[in-house]
Amino acid sequence: MKETDLPDSATSSEDHVLSPQDCLVLLMIAVSASDNNIRTSELVQIESAIDMLPVFADFDTDRLSVLSQTVFDLFDQEDGLDALFGLVRDNLPKRLFETAYALACDVAAADGELEPSELRILQEFRYELEIDRLHAAAIERGARARFMV
């Protein structure tokens, strides 16, 4: 990524190349792409989260294509998922870890089905974001309830 591709908030610090919002979007895209089939309902959920949630108030939606390509490029690498988690750990404040997991669960549940690959990546997210079992269960149950038909 070139520095010119980054939003002003991300270039203000040499240590942080991604904004917290970028990290949240990366994780949502990653869970959607984890089964190699990005569904329209998942994309709508990502857009809806970006449009509606206060955490994305200053997010530049023009960043979506760059962030999507970042996920695809990482998934093409052998240790790409580890690299993704490294980026998230370095740039996402701990106070947003549960938010990140909740957004990922909502994207995974958006199409009404959880594929094994989506379940595996959510399990990785729980581990990497240090979400304890009780909180994870509550977040998962909430996502299930929101997308129940």
FENQUI-V509860 format. One record per run of one state. SS is the DSSP state (H for helix, E for strand, L for the rest). FROM is the first residue (numbers start at 1). LEN is the number of residues. If there is no record, write none. Layout:
BEGIN
SS_FROM_LEN, SS_FROM_LEN
END
This chain:
BEGIN
L_1_2, H_3_3, L_6_2, H_8_4, L_12_8, H_20_14, L_34_6, H_40_13, L_53_1, H_54_3, L_57_4, H_61_15, L_76_4, H_80_12, L_92_2, H_94_16, L_110_6, H_116_13, L_129_4, H_133_14, L_147_3
END
